């Protein structure tokens, strides 16, 4: 996925990105978050700005909520 450093990436962008990681690597949400933090953000939550990081966190919460509603979470 291409990243434009000049704009804030959206929650929907990160939902798609995290789902791709989870499906292609058969990762849990926690594993996908760790992977994205290391690979995408290079361990620096401010790499693309705080607004982008907040959108990333919102995406994680949204996916977690959806999974819980599907009774996948414990």
C-alpha positions, 0 to 999 in steps of 0.5 A, a space after each residue: 500500500 502506498 503512503 503519502 507522507 503529506 496527508 493523514 491516513 484514515 481509520 478505513 485505510 488502517 482497517 483494510 491494512 490490518 485485515 490484509 495482515 491478519 488474513 495473509 499471515 493468519 495473525 491475530 489482531 494483537 499480532 497484526 498491531 505489533 507487525 504494523 507498529 514494527 513494519 509500517 511505523 518502524 517502531 515510531 508512532 510519530 513517523 507519519 504524525 500523531 493524527 495518523 497514529 490516532 487513526 491507526 488506534 481507532 482502526 484497532 478498536 473498530 476491528 476489535 469491536 467487530 470481532 467481539 460482536 462476532 463472538 470471536 474475542 474472549 
